[in-house]
Amino acid sequence: MKKILKNFWVPALIALIASLLSWIGSFWFEIGNLIPKRRVPTVKEEAAKFWDFRTKEIDNLAIQLKVANLAFQKKEEQFKVEENRINAERVELLRLKDEINRLQMELSQRILTAEAGEQKNLKMLANTYTNMAPAAVVVIFKEMDDNLIVKIMSFMPAETIGPILQAMADSPDKKADWPKRAAKLSEILRLNQTRNS
């Protein structure tokens, strides 16, 4: 029944039928007035009803229309509530995005400051190790990570790096396996200088 009501043609057809019936009723009534009536004596004359506009089907259609209208209004209210919720979430997301961008800029600034401080410290260490004997530098490097060693060596002049690598290769400490480590450090230095060029 709901499908029938949702169809565009059903209300139009009902209106057309109602219009035709009222027109026919009016026409019939006027024709009845033009033709002289023969009076038949009756005890009681009843008024003739041409059309009772209140039928069960029309009442059912009216009820269904009211129910559909209430359901539509309820859905419309739900959509408005959902739209307000989505708009509030959109505003919150924009606020969070701005906050993230601000924090990202702040973090980038701190990273740049930290990197500048680290470079200053690495240059200072490189200058210190440059003035030391290569064997003493190898003993200190034994306790350091390869990445840190490469960072320090990248600030040293080439004439200092060569003797340090030579001291690593000639080191009597077999546990540290200095020749392999010296080769690995040389390769990392080469790759870093290729990237920086």
C-alpha positions, -999 to +999 in steps of 0.1 A: +000+000+000+029+023+007+043+018-028+009+028-042+010+060-021+045+068-031+036+066-068+031+100-084+001+089-104-021+075-076-030+109-060-034+124-095-057+096-105-078+099-073-081+136-079-091+130-115-118+105-105-131+127-078-133+156-102-151+136-128-176+122-103-184+157-090-188+170-125-211+141-134-230+146-102-234+183-109-244+176-145-269+149-134-284+172-108-289+200-134-304+176-159-328+165-132-339+201-126-345+206-163-368+176-167-401+181-149-406+156-122-436+136-117-447+139-081-454+106-065-472+109-033-450+095-006-452+097+031-417+109+035-393+122+009-357+114+014-330+136+001-310+118-025-273+115-018-252+115-049-218+110-034-205+104+000-169+117+000-161+098+031-152+063+021-132+037+039-104+037+012-100+075+014-099+073+052-073+046+050-053+067+025-055+098+048-043+077+078-014+063+058-005+097+046-004+111+081+017+082+093+041+087+063+043+124+071+051+118+107+078+093+097+092+118+073+093+145+099+110+121+124+137+112+097+142+149+089+148+156+126+173+127+128+191+140+097+193+175+113+208+160+145+233+139+124+242+170+103+249+190+135+270+162+149+290+159+116+295+197+116+307+196+152+332+168+143+344+187+113+351+218+134+369+196+160+390+179+132+400+213+118+410+224+153+431+192+158+446+196+123+457+232+132+471+219+166+490+191+148+505+216+123+515+239+151+531+211+170+548+198+139+563+232+132+575+234+168+590+199+167+608+208+134+622+239+150+634+218+180+649+192+157+668+219+138+681+233+171+691+199+183+708+190+151+727+223+152+738+216+187+748+180+178+768+192+149+786+217+171+794+189+196+805+165+168+828+192+154+843+197+188+849+159+193+864+157+158+888+185+166+897+168+199+903+134+182+922+150+154+948+162+180+951+127+196+972+098+186+954+074+162+959+044+186+942+063+214+913+073+191+909+036+182+906+027+219+879+053+224+861+043+192+860+007+204+833+018+229+812+037+204+785+028+179+795+027+142+770+055+133+785+078+159+820+071+147+810+079+111+794+112+122+826+122+141+848+111+112+828+131+087+840+163+105+877+152+105+901+160+077+911+132+054+947+132+066+935+123+101+910+096+091+937+076+072+960+071+102+930+062+124+918+035+100+954+023+097+956+020+135+923+001+135+936-024+109+969-028+129+951-032+162+962-063+182+926-067+197+912-097+179+878-096+197+869-062+182+877-075+146+890-040+137+900-048+101+863-056+092+850-027+112+875-003+095+863-015+061+826-011+072+833+024+085+851+033+052+821+022+032+797+042+053+819+072+050+820+068+013+783+065+010+777+096+032+801+117+012+785+105-021+751+116-007+764+150+005+781+157-028 
